[in-house]
Amino acid sequence: MSELLKRLEQLSPEKRQLLEMLMKEESVAAQTTYVAPSTPVEAALAKIWGQVLGIDRVGIHDNFLELGGDSIQSIRIVAKANQASLQLSTNQLFEHPTIAELATVVGAISLREAQQEAVVGSVPLTPIQQWFFERNFAENHHWNQAFLLEINRDIDPSLLEEVAQQLLVHHDALRLRFQQKSGIWEQVNMGLEEKVSFAKFDLSTIPESEQKSAIESIATEIQGSFNLSAGPLMKVAFFELGNQKTNRLLIAIHHLVEDVVSLRILLEDLQAAYEQISSGKAISLPAKTTSFKQWSELLTEYARSAEVKQELSYWLAEPRRQAQPLPRDYPEGANIEASTRVVSVSLNTEETQALLHKIPATYQTQINEVLLTALVQTITEWMGRRDLLIDLDVHGREEIIEGVNLSRTVGWFTNCFPMYFNLTDVETPVDRLKSIAQQLRQIPKRGMGYGLLRYCGDDKTIAQKMGSLPRPEIIFNYLGQFDRILLESSPFQLARESHGLSISPRNTRPHLLLVLGRILEGQLQMNWEYSENIYRQSTVENLAQRLMEEVRLLLPQ
């Protein structure tokens, strides 16, 4: 053995790195040899993983990340496991990333009992909700998320209305209301007297060439008609197109009461509830998890703890106060939503498969870390610097409070926090990836403390210090995989037409650059949103292409 070590030490760094890579690949291959489940718990977990990840056969030694798993999918796995009476947490899934390991800790956690009756009453604002009102948008009632579905002609709109009403009953946050009193915004959860907003539009009499623009126009009008204090903050519209065509269904929800994970939950429940009611059965949705109201109350209490206050030195570290502004083509341009344009670039299917499966196995990293590494390198190179302050937008359903289960809770949980990255003395793509991953993993509590100290604590001095920090001009968000939101057999599919304007054109954009990544139709898609009043299209196109070059440099051959 000592002789072998001596020979290894005599190898050049390049040969040593190659040998290590080959050994790692061989190790991964050995670990992922298929082994079938041998217990009921392993079989149940394998079935759930297969459903969520879209894989026909999952072995008990397959690694969650190497199968293409991410943090958003982990939430769906936990939700389905809990429905199967298997108590798990997302933390456990990442700490025990194979079914063989995970099966040994099933039931090892104790979850708080969730309130199943209607949730009503005052609800403290969460950090992201306070961030929203702090922006003081020109039209804060028009800041939504929406999706437009293509639906089979045989779907009964009257049954859809019943389903939508049941979603409003079951998911309490959809009944939230907001009022400003003495300059301070407050929210309250209304009771079951709330009725869903469901409208029908017959477009069958207008020419087919005009139907697309009609849907978009009506959808925009609907999305601009929310009232934060009167509600409802979810609106549904059915579009009949006639001539044996498939119809369309719009679901628009104000962002104050939901997020991307919530949309997935609502889509799953929409499918399940319609299948039940159309078969003559009563609607029966899975049990509620921790309510948004209880989460907000627990979060407010936690924000005032000594544990959170200990993070202050991390967030106030000197480098964070030295952020440099991004370059601009037009320095005096107005950064408003009406001027928003989008540049979209993609990896091909083969490259995306390598990103999802080979990179985690090769580098032991997650997809968001890879994309963020490419983005940081692209922007710092553009700025002529080696460091960057960037806002990270993550799902925010972190398990920082014992017993909380948010896997099926609808609400706005997003966590947005500034992250300072430094790539000084880091030259190769792989070293940059390792550095970014290491810096990310040093963030206490996955960044939850920033918003708690900034908005929810009981010390005004701390809040003022946090509020004085520079605000990043660029934000990044990886939305995960959208390919399996709807089953192929579902009567609902995502439509290709526009769902209208989700944000008022009069509102100020919070950032100069918004970079969104997601997997759609088997391909990584990176969207860059910018203001044409600030940037030339060619500038953003160059940045987008440069980012993709950096991603490709990391793809294993």
C-alpha positions in Angstrom: 0.0 0.0 0.0 2.8 2.4 0.9 4.4 1.7 -2.5 1.2 2.5 -4.3 0.8 5.8 -2.5 4.4 6.8 -3.5 3.6 6.1 -7.1 0.4 8.2 -6.9 2.4 11.1 -5.4 4.8 10.9 -8.3 2.0 11.4 -10.9 1.5 14.8 -12.4 -1.5 16.8 -11.1 -3.3 16.3 -14.4 -2.9 12.5 -14.4 -3.8 12.4 -10.7 -7.0 14.3 -11.3 -7.9 12.0 -14.2 -7.2 8.9 -12.1 -9.4 10.3 -9.3 -12.2 11.0 -11.8 -12.1 7.5 -13.2 -12.1 6.0 -9.7 -15.0 8.2 -8.8 -17.0 7.2 -11.9 -16.3 3.5 -11.2 -17.4 4.0 -7.6 -20.6 5.7 -8.7 -21.3 2.9 -11.3 -20.9 0.3 -8.6 -23.2 2.2 -6.2 -26.0 2.6 -8.7 -26.2 -1.1 -9.8 -29.9 -1.8 -9.5 -31.1 -3.5 -6.3 -34.8 -4.0 -5.9 -36.7 -2.9 -2.7 -37.0 -5.8 -0.2 -39.3 -4.3 2.4 -42.8 -2.6 2.2 -41.2 0.8 3.3 -38.5 0.6 0.6 -41.1 -0.4 -2.0 -43.4 2.5 -1.1 -40.5 5.0 -1.2 -39.3 3.6 -4.6 -42.8 4.1 -6.0 -42.9 7.7 -4.8 -39.5 8.5 -6.1 -40.5 7.0 -9.5 -43.7 9.1 -9.6 -42.0 12.4 -8.7 -38.8 11.9 -10.7 -40.4 10.3 -13.7 -38.3 7.1 -13.5 -39.8 3.6 -14.2 -37.4 1.6 -11.9 -35.7 3.0 -8.8 -33.2 0.9 -6.9 -32.6 1.2 -3.2 -29.0 2.4 -3.7 -29.8 5.0 -6.4 -28.8 8.5 -5.2 -31.6 11.1 -5.1 -29.4 13.9 -6.6 -27.9 11.7 -9.3 -31.4 10.8 -10.4 -32.0 14.5 -11.1 -33.6 15.3 -7.7 -33.7 18.8 -6.4 -35.0 20.7 -3.3 -38.5 21.4 -4.9 -38.9 17.7 -5.8 -37.9 16.8 -2.3 -41.0 18.7 -1.0 -43.2 16.7 -3.3 -41.6 13.4 -2.2 -42.2 14.3 1.5 -45.8 15.2 0.8 -46.5 11.9 -0.9 -44.6 10.0 1.8 -46.7 11.6 4.5 -49.9 10.7 2.6 -48.6 7.1 2.6 -48.2 7.3 6.4 -44.4 7.6 6.1 -43.2 10.5 8.2 -40.2 12.1 6.5 -38.5 15.5 6.2 -36.7 17.1 3.3 -33.6 17.4 5.6 -33.7 13.6 6.0 -33.9 13.1 2.3 -30.7 15.0 1.7 -28.9 13.5 4.7 -29.9 10.0 3.6 -30.1 10.3 -0.2 -30.7 6.6 -1.0 -33.9 4.6 -0.3 -31.9 2.1 1.6 -30.7 4.8 4.0 -33.9 6.8 4.0 -36.0 3.7 5.0 -34.0 3.4 8.2 -35.2 6.9 9.5 -38.9 6.7 8.5 -40.9 7.8 11.5 -37.9 9.2 13.3 -39.4 12.7 13.4 -42.4 13.9 15.2 -44.7 16.3 13.3 -47.0 18.9 14.8 -50.6 18.1 14.3 -52.0 20.4 11.6 -55.3 22.2 12.0 -57.9 20.6 9.6 -60.8 22.9 10.1 -60.9 26.3 8.5 -58.1 28.7 9.6 -59.2 32.2 10.4 -57.9 35.3 12.1 -55.0 37.7 12.1 -51.7 36.5 10.5 -48.3 38.1 11.0 -46.6 39.2 7.7 -43.7 37.0 6.7 -40.4 38.5 5.6 -41.2 38.1 1.9 -44.6 39.7 2.3 -43.0 42.7 4.1 -40.4 42.9 1.4 -43.3 43.2 -1.1 -45.0 46.1 0.7 -41.6 47.8 1.3 -41.3 48.1 -2.5 -44.4 50.4 -2.6 -45.4 49.3 -6.1 -47.6 51.7 -8.1 -50.3 49.0 -8.4 -49.6 46.4 -5.7 -52.9 44.7 -6.4 -51.5 43.5 -9.8 -48.5 41.3 -8.9 -49.6 37.8 -9.6 -48.7 34.3 -10.7 -51.0 32.6 -13.3 -51.2 29.6 -15.5 -53.3 28.8 -18.6 -54.4 25.2 -19.1 -55.6 23.5 -22.2 -58.5 21.3 -21.2 -60.5 18.6 -23.0 -63.8 19.6 -24.5 -65.7 17.1 -22.4 -64.7 18.9 -19.1 -67.8 20.4 -17.5 -67.2 24.0 -16.4 -69.8 23.8 -13.7 -67.8 21.0 -12.1 -64.7 23.0 -12.5 -66.3 25.8 -10.5 -67.1 23.4 -7.7 -63.5 22.2 -7.7 -62.2 25.8 -7.6 -64.5 26.5 -4.6 -63.2 23.5 -2.8 -59.6 24.6 -3.4 -60.5 27.9 -1.8 -62.0 26.0 1.2 -59.1 23.6 1.6 -56.2 26.0 1.1 -56.7 28.6 3.8 -54.1 31.1 2.5 -56.2 31.7 -0.7 -58.6 33.5 1.6 -56.1 36.0 3.0 -56.9 39.7 2.9 -54.6 42.8 3.3 -55.4 46.2 4.7 -53.2 49.2 5.5 -53.8 50.8 8.9 -51.8 53.9 9.9 -49.3 53.1 7.2 -48.8 49.5 8.3 -50.0 46.5 6.3 -51.8 43.7 8.1 -53.3 40.4 6.9 -56.2 38.3 8.1 -57.5 34.9 7.1 -61.2 35.0 6.2 -63.6 32.2 6.8 -65.6 29.9 4.6 -68.1 32.5 3.6 -65.7 33.3 0.8 -66.9 32.4 -2.7 -64.7 31.7 -5.6 -64.4 34.1 -8.6 -65.3 31.9 -11.6 -66.1 33.5 -15.0 -67.0 31.9 -18.4 -66.2 33.4 -21.7 -67.6 32.1 -25.0 -65.1 32.9 -27.7 -66.6 30.4 -30.2 -68.2 33.1 -32.3 -65.0 35.0 -33.0 -62.6 34.0 -35.8 -59.9 31.5 -34.7 -57.2 34.0 -35.7 -58.5 36.4 -33.0 -59.0 33.9 -30.2 -55.5 33.9 -29.0 -55.4 37.7 -28.5 -58.8 37.7 -27.0 -57.7 35.2 -24.3 -54.6 37.3 -23.5 -56.6 40.5 -23.3 -59.3 39.1 -21.0 -56.7 37.3 -18.9 -54.8 40.6 -18.4 -58.0 42.4 -17.4 -58.8 39.7 -14.9 -55.3 39.9 -13.4 -55.5 43.6 -13.0 -58.8 43.5 -11.1 -57.7 42.0 -7.8 -58.5 43.9 -4.6 -56.2 43.2 -1.7 -58.7 44.2 1.0 -61.9 42.8 -0.5 -60.7 39.7 -2.4 -60.9 37.0 -3.6 -57.2 36.7 -4.4 -57.7 33.7 -6.7 -59.7 34.1 -9.9 -60.6 31.4 -12.4 -61.8 31.8 -16.0 -63.1 29.3 -18.5 -62.7 30.0 -22.2 -64.9 28.1 -24.7 -63.3 28.1 -28.2 -65.9 26.0 -30.1 -65.5 24.0 -33.4 -64.5 20.8 -31.5 -61.4 22.6 -30.1 -60.0 22.1 -26.7 -60.9 24.8 -24.3 -58.8 26.9 -21.9 -58.8 27.5 -18.2 -57.1 30.4 -16.5 -56.1 30.3 -12.8 -54.7 33.6 -11.5 -53.6 34.1 -7.9 -52.0 37.2 -6.2 -48.4 36.4 -5.3 -49.0 37.5 -1.7 -50.8 34.2 -1.1 -48.9 31.6 -3.1 -45.6 30.7 -4.7 -44.2 28.2 -7.3 -44.5 25.3 -4.9 -48.1 26.3 -4.1 -48.9 26.3 -7.8 -47.7 22.7 -8.1 -49.9 21.7 -5.1 -52.9 23.4 -6.6 -52.4 21.8 -10.0 -52.2 18.3 -8.3 -55.4 19.0 -6.3 -57.2 20.4 -9.4 -56.6 17.2 -11.2 -57.4 14.9 -8.3 -60.6 16.8 -7.3 -61.9 16.9 -10.9 -61.3 13.2 -11.3 -63.3 12.5 -8.1 -66.2 14.8 -8.8 -66.6 13.8 -12.5 -66.8 10.2 -11.3 -69.6 11.0 -9.0 -67.5 10.9 -5.9 -67.2 13.6 -3.1 -64.1 15.7 -3.3 -61.5 14.4 -0.8 -58.1 16.1 -0.8 -55.1 15.0 1.3 -54.9 16.2 4.8 -53.6 19.7 5.4 -50.1 20.3 6.7 -48.9 23.1 9.0 -51.0 26.2 8.1 -49.5 29.4 6.7 -50.9 31.2 9.8 -49.2 28.8 12.3 -46.0 29.0 10.3 -46.0 32.8 10.3 -46.6 32.9 14.1 -43.8 30.3 14.8 -41.5 32.2 12.4 -42.1 35.5 14.2 -41.4 33.9 17.6 -38.3 32.3 16.2 -37.1 35.6 14.7 -36.8 37.0 18.3 -34.6 34.2 19.5 -30.9 34.4 20.5 -30.2 31.8 17.9 -31.2 34.1 15.0 -29.5 37.2 16.5 -26.2 35.3 16.5 -26.3 35.4 12.7 -26.0 39.2 12.7 -22.2 39.3 12.3 -22.5 37.0 9.2 -25.0 39.3 7.4 -23.2 42.5 8.4 -19.7 41.3 7.3 -17.7 44.1 5.7 -17.5 42.7 2.1 -21.3 42.9 1.8 -21.1 46.7 2.2 -18.9 47.1 -0.8 -21.2 46.1 -3.6 -20.6 47.7 -7.0 -23.5 48.6 -9.4 -24.0 46.6 -12.5 -22.9 48.2 -15.9 -25.7 49.9 -17.8 -26.2 50.7 -21.5 -28.6 53.6 -20.6 -27.9 54.8 -17.1 -30.9 57.1 -16.9 -33.5 54.7 -18.2 -36.7 54.0 -16.2 -36.7 50.4 -14.8 -40.5 49.7 -15.1 -42.4 46.6 -15.9 -43.7 48.0 -19.2 -40.2 48.0 -20.5 -39.5 44.3 -19.6 -38.1 42.1 -22.3 -36.9 38.5 -22.1 -33.9 36.7 -23.6 -34.2 32.9 -23.5 -31.4 30.3 -24.1 -31.5 26.6 -23.7 -29.3 23.4 -23.5 -30.3 20.6 -25.8 -31.8 17.4 -24.4 -28.5 15.5 -24.2 -26.8 18.3 -22.4 -29.7 18.7 -20.0 -29.5 15.0 -19.1 -25.8 15.4 -18.4 -26.6 18.4 -16.2 -29.3 16.5 -14.3 -27.5 13.2 -13.8 -23.8 13.3 -14.6 -22.8 16.5 -12.8 -24.3 15.5 -9.4 -22.5 12.2 -9.6 -19.2 13.7 -10.7 -19.0 16.8 -8.5 -21.5 16.0 -5.6 -23.3 19.2 -6.3 -26.8 20.3 -6.9 -28.1 21.8 -10.2 -28.7 25.3 -8.7 -25.1 25.4 -7.6 -23.9 24.7 -11.1 -26.2 27.4 -12.7 -25.2 29.9 -10.0 -21.5 29.2 -10.6 -21.9 29.9 -14.3 -23.9 33.1 -13.6 -21.5 34.5 -11.0 -18.6 33.9 -13.4 -20.5 35.5 -16.3 -21.4 38.6 -14.3 -18.1 39.1 -12.6 -16.3 38.8 -15.9 -18.6 41.4 -17.4 -18.0 43.7 -14.5 -14.2 43.2 -14.5 -14.3 42.1 -10.9 -13.9 38.8 -8.9 -16.7 39.3 -6.5 -20.5 39.8 -6.7 -23.5 40.6 -4.5 -26.6 38.8 -5.8 -30.0 38.1 -4.5 -30.9 34.5 -4.3 -34.6 33.5 -4.5 -35.3 30.1 -3.0 -38.5 28.3 -2.0 -38.1 29.1 1.7 -39.8 26.0 3.1 -36.8 25.2 5.3 -37.1 22.9 8.3 -35.8 25.4 10.8 -38.6 24.8 13.3 -39.1 21.4 14.8 -42.2 19.5 13.8 -43.3 21.9 11.0 -44.5 20.3 7.8 -45.1 22.6 4.8 -45.1 20.0 2.1 -48.7 20.6 1.2 -49.3 24.1 2.5 -50.2 26.9 0.0 -48.8 30.4 0.8 -45.9 32.7 -0.1 -42.9 31.1 1.6 -40.2 32.4 -0.8 -36.9 33.4 0.9 -35.0 36.2 -0.9 -31.6 37.1 0.5 -28.3 38.8 -0.7 -25.3 36.5 -1.1 -21.8 37.8 -1.5 -19.6 35.6 -3.6 -15.8 35.9 -4.1 -13.9 34.1 -6.8 -10.4 35.6 -6.1 -7.6 33.1 -6.9 -10.2 30.6 -8.3 -9.4 30.0 -12.0 -10.8 26.7 -13.4 -14.5 26.0 -14.0 -14.4 23.0 -11.6 -12.6 25.0 -8.9 -15.2 27.8 -9.3 -18.0 25.3 -8.8 -16.4 23.9 -5.7 -15.9 27.4 -4.3 -19.4 28.5 -5.0 -20.8 25.3 -3.5 -18.7 25.8 -0.4 -19.7 29.4 0.0 -23.4 28.5 -0.4 -23.1 25.8 2.3 -21.6 28.2 4.7 -24.9 30.3 4.8 -26.5 29.8 8.2 -30.0 28.2 8.0 -30.0 28.4 4.2 -30.4 32.2 4.4 -33.6 32.3 6.5 -32.0 34.5 9.1 -31.7 37.5 6.8 -35.4 38.2 6.4 -36.1 37.4 10.0 -33.5 39.9 11.3 -34.5 42.5 8.7 -38.3 42.3 9.1 -39.5 40.2 12.0 -37.2 40.8 15.0 -37.9 42.8 18.1 -34.8 44.9 17.9 -35.2 48.1 15.7 -31.5 48.8 15.8 -30.8 45.4 14.2 -33.5 46.0 11.6 -32.0 49.4 10.7 -28.6 47.9 10.3 -29.9 45.2 8.0 -31.9 47.7 6.1 -28.8 49.8 5.4 -27.1 47.0 3.5 -26.7 47.4 -0.3 -29.4 45.9 -2.4 -28.2 43.6 -5.2 -29.3 44.6 -8.7 -29.4 41.0 -10.0 -31.5 38.1 -8.7 -31.3 34.4 -9.5 -33.9 31.6 -9.1 -33.9 28.0 -10.2 -37.5 26.8 -10.4 -36.8 23.1 -10.9 -38.4 20.7 -13.3 -41.7 21.5 -14.9 -42.1 18.5 -17.1 -44.0 16.4 -14.6 -46.3 19.0 -13.1 -49.1 17.4 -15.1 -49.4 13.7 -15.9 -49.6 12.8 -19.6 -53.0 11.2 -19.0 -54.3 14.3 -17.3 -57.2 16.2 -19.0 -55.3 19.4 -18.2 -52.1 20.4 -20.0 -50.2 23.7 -20.0 -51.4 25.8 -22.9 -49.1 27.6 -25.2 -51.0 30.8 -25.4 -50.2 33.7 -23.1 -51.9 34.0 -19.7 -51.8 37.8 -19.9 -49.8 40.3 -17.9 -49.2 39.0 -14.4 -47.6 42.3 -13.2 -48.8 45.8 -13.8 -46.8 47.6 -16.5 -46.7 50.6 -14.1 -44.8 48.8 -11.4 -41.1 49.4 -10.8 -38.9 46.3 -11.4 -37.1 45.3 -8.2 -33.9 44.3 -10.0 -32.1 45.3 -13.2 -31.6 41.6 -14.2 -33.8 38.6 -13.3 -32.3 35.2 -14.2 -34.7 32.2 -14.0 -33.7 28.6 -14.7 -36.0 25.7 -15.2 -36.3 22.3 -16.9 -39.1 22.3 -19.5 -39.7 19.7 -22.2 -36.5 17.9 -21.3 -34.3 21.0 -21.7 -32.7 23.5 -19.4 -34.2 26.9 -20.2 -32.6 30.1 -18.8 -34.7 33.3 -19.1 -33.1 36.7 -18.6 -35.6 39.5 -17.9 -34.4 43.0 -18.3 -35.6 46.5 -19.1 -35.1 47.8 -22.6 -34.8 51.2 -21.1 -31.6 50.0 -19.3 -30.0 47.5 -21.6 -29.6 46.7 -25.3 -30.9 43.3 -26.4 -27.5 42.4 -27.7 -25.9 43.0 -24.2 -28.3 40.6 -22.5 -28.0 38.1 -25.4 -24.2 38.1 -25.0 -24.5 37.5 -21.2 -27.0 34.7 -21.7 -24.8 32.9 -24.3 -21.8 33.4 -22.0 -23.6 31.7 -19.1 -24.4 28.7 -21.3 -20.8 28.4 -22.3 -19.8 28.3 -18.6 -22.4 25.6 -18.0 -21.1 23.5 -20.9 -17.6 23.7 -19.5 -18.8 21.8 -16.4 -20.6 19.1 -18.3 -18.7 15.8 -17.9 -17.7 14.3 -21.3 
